[in-house]
């Protein structure tokens, strides 16, 4: 299977159409100003207090700390769900629980921008490990990137590829 060039001219056009359809408006100033007055919005305090805290990649963090999922090792280890380089096992159910159980330091990625997006796009972003939250009936994407067009974010290419809308795919939007 050929690797898709997310940034070919045609695919950038497709991703641009997708972003135009799914990203509604920049909400960075609104979110920032609301966070300074979060105590006035008790129903949204949790969202506002954590608005600039990204979603950590627990799997990446645990793997950097020497942990592997037993399934990745073709079940040659039967004593737990995870094993580390020292042969220690863990019965943790997921990467997050493993990090907590092993007291692995979790760094939360910074958030640089906030965007109002469609509910559909918010669900797709969440499935890709992006932080998305609801605020006053708006779906807000806490974007951990800045300084480039949204269409160039890797997550956009991944979502478009999954939707099969890139050049040469089943639902090619270039036609």
C-alpha positions as CSV (number, residue, x, y, z in Angstrom):
1,X,0.0,0.0,0.0
2,X,1.4,3.4,-1.0
3,X,1.9,6.1,1.6
4,X,-0.3,9.1,0.9
5,X,1.4,12.4,0.5
6,X,-0.8,14.6,2.7
7,X,0.8,17.7,1.5
8,X,0.6,17.3,-2.3
9,X,-0.9,20.3,-3.9
10,X,-4.2,18.4,-4.6
11,X,-4.4,17.0,-1.1
12,X,-3.7,20.4,0.5
13,X,-6.7,21.7,-1.6
14,X,-8.8,18.8,-0.3
15,X,-7.7,19.3,3.3
16,X,-8.5,23.0,2.9
17,X,-12.1,22.2,1.8
18,X,-12.4,19.9,4.8
19,X,-11.1,22.5,7.3
20,X,-13.4,25.2,5.7
21,X,-16.3,22.8,6.3
22,X,-15.5,21.7,9.8
23,X,-13.7,24.6,11.5
24,X,-16.1,27.4,12.3
25,X,-14.2,30.2,14.1
26,X,-11.2,31.1,16.2
27,X,-12.2,31.2,19.9
28,X,-8.8,31.8,21.5
29,X,-9.6,35.3,22.8
30,X,-13.0,34.2,24.1
31,X,-11.6,31.1,25.9
32,X,-8.7,33.1,27.4
33,X,-11.1,35.9,28.6
34,X,-13.5,33.3,30.1
35,X,-10.7,31.5,31.9
36,X,-9.9,34.7,33.8
37,X,-13.4,34.8,35.1
38,X,-14.0,31.0,35.4
39,X,-15.5,31.4,38.9
40,X,-18.4,33.2,37.3
41,X,-19.3,30.1,35.3
42,X,-19.6,27.2,37.7
43,X,-21.1,24.9,35.1
44,X,-17.9,25.3,33.0
45,X,-15.2,25.8,35.6
46,X,-13.5,22.4,34.9
47,X,-13.3,23.1,31.2
48,X,-12.1,26.6,31.7
49,X,-9.5,25.8,34.3
50,X,-8.0,23.1,32.0
51,X,-8.5,24.9,28.7
52,X,-4.8,25.3,28.1
53,X,-3.8,21.8,29.2
54,X,-3.4,19.3,26.4
55,X,-4.1,15.6,26.4
56,X,-1.0,13.5,27.1
57,X,0.0,10.5,24.9
58,X,0.1,8.0,27.7
59,X,1.2,5.2,25.4
60,X,4.2,7.2,24.1
61,X,5.2,8.3,27.6
62,X,5.0,4.7,29.0
63,X,6.9,3.3,26.0
64,X,9.7,5.9,26.5
65,X,9.8,4.6,30.1
66,X,10.5,1.1,28.8
67,X,7.0,-0.4,28.9
68,X,5.5,-2.6,26.2
69,X,2.0,-4.0,25.8
70,X,2.1,-7.8,26.1
71,X,-0.1,-8.1,22.9
72,X,2.7,-6.5,21.0
73,X,4.9,-9.4,22.0
74,X,2.7,-12.1,20.6
75,X,1.5,-13.1,24.0
76,X,4.9,-14.7,24.9
77,X,4.4,-13.1,28.4
78,X,1.3,-14.3,30.3
79,X,1.9,-12.5,33.7
80,X,0.3,-9.2,32.9
81,X,-1.0,-6.7,30.3
82,X,2.3,-4.8,30.2
83,X,6.0,-5.7,30.7
84,X,9.0,-3.4,31.0
85,X,12.6,-3.8,30.0
86,X,13.5,-5.3,33.4
87,X,10.9,-8.0,33.1
88,X,8.4,-6.5,35.5
89,X,4.8,-6.9,34.8
90,X,1.7,-4.8,35.3
91,X,-2.0,-5.8,35.3
92,X,-3.0,-2.2,34.3
93,X,-5.9,-2.1,31.9
94,X,-4.7,0.7,29.7
95,X,-1.7,3.0,29.2
96,X,-3.1,5.8,31.4
97,X,-3.6,3.4,34.3
98,X,-0.1,2.0,33.8
99,X,1.4,5.5,34.0
100,X,-0.5,6.2,37.2
101,X,0.3,2.8,38.7
102,X,4.0,3.2,37.9
103,X,4.2,6.9,39.0
104,X,5.4,7.9,35.6
105,X,5.6,11.6,35.2
106,X,3.0,12.9,32.8
107,X,3.8,16.1,30.9
108,X,0.7,17.8,29.5
109,X,1.2,19.4,26.1
110,X,0.6,23.1,25.8
111,X,-2.4,24.4,24.0
112,X,-1.8,27.4,21.8
113,X,-5.2,28.1,20.1
114,X,-8.9,27.3,20.5
115,X,-11.3,26.8,17.6
116,X,-15.0,26.3,17.4
117,X,-15.6,23.2,15.3
118,X,-18.5,21.0,14.3
119,X,-19.5,18.2,16.6
120,X,-18.5,15.7,14.0
121,X,-15.0,17.1,13.7
122,X,-14.7,17.3,17.4
123,X,-15.5,13.6,17.7
124,X,-12.9,12.8,15.1
125,X,-10.3,15.0,16.8
126,X,-11.0,13.3,20.2
127,X,-10.6,9.9,18.6
128,X,-7.1,11.1,17.5
129,X,-6.1,12.1,21.0
130,X,-6.8,15.8,20.6
131,X,-8.4,17.8,23.4
132,X,-12.0,18.8,22.6
133,X,-14.5,20.2,25.1
134,X,-18.0,21.7,25.2
135,X,-18.4,25.3,26.3
136,X,-21.8,27.1,26.1
137,X,-23.0,24.7,23.4
138,X,-19.9,25.2,21.3
139,X,-17.5,22.4,20.5
140,X,-14.1,23.7,21.2
141,X,-10.8,22.2,19.8
142,X,-7.8,23.0,22.0
143,X,-5.2,23.0,19.3
144,X,-1.7,22.1,20.4
145,X,-0.1,23.7,17.3
146,X,0.3,27.3,16.1
147,X,2.1,29.2,13.3
148,X,0.8,27.2,10.4
149,X,-2.4,26.7,8.5
150,X,-4.7,24.2,10.2
151,X,-4.8,22.1,7.1
152,X,-1.1,21.3,7.6
153,X,-1.6,19.7,11.1
154,X,-0.9,16.0,10.8
155,X,-4.2,15.1,12.5
156,X,-6.1,16.7,9.5
157,X,-4.3,14.5,7.0
158,X,-5.0,11.4,9.2
159,X,-8.7,12.2,9.5
160,X,-9.0,13.0,5.7
161,X,-7.3,9.7,4.9
162,X,-9.6,7.8,7.2
163,X,-12.6,9.4,5.5
164,X,-11.0,8.3,2.2
165,X,-11.4,11.8,0.7
166,X,-7.8,12.4,-0.4
167,X,-6.6,12.1,-4.0
168,X,-7.1,8.6,-5.4
169,X,-9.2,7.4,-2.5
170,X,-12.7,6.0,-2.7
171,X,-14.4,9.4,-2.0
172,X,-11.8,11.6,-3.6
173,X,-12.8,15.3,-3.1
174,X,-10.6,16.5,-5.9
175,X,-13.1,15.4,-8.6
